[in-house]
Amino acid sequence: MRTRTLRLTRDQYRSLWLGYAAAGKLVADPVGVLEKARHNLRDLMRIHSRGASRRWLDEWQKLVDGPVDAILEALTSRTPRARELRQNSPFAGVLSDPERRQVLSAFSTAHGRSRS
């Protein structure tokens, strides 16, 4: 049963690869990346005052106020919790558009375009 909860969809794998890239940026520039994430969180929390998205944003708030290692775990883990966190990530804009396109292209090459 446990393996079933760790199996990722293609979209979840793509999100994981973007998480890996964001994690790389975070370790290279923790101050700048966390500043961007905190700014994004403030904006997202104004938009999502309640509901499921707000729950995950509250989780992110705790993470960005804590140790960087916990954020890296959320960005790179395959657990169901990490998958949900990445779907509500405050790390938008951490990767430039060319970096994001490069990650998505590499993902497509590594995982095939039509594979689920």
Secondary structure, 3 states (H helix, E strand, C coil): CHHHHHCCCHHHHHHHHHHHHHHHHHHHCHHHHHHHHHHHHHHHHHHCCCCHHHHHHHHHHHHHCCCHHHHHHHHHCCCHHHHHHHHCCCCCCCCCHHHHHHHHHHHHHHHCCCCC
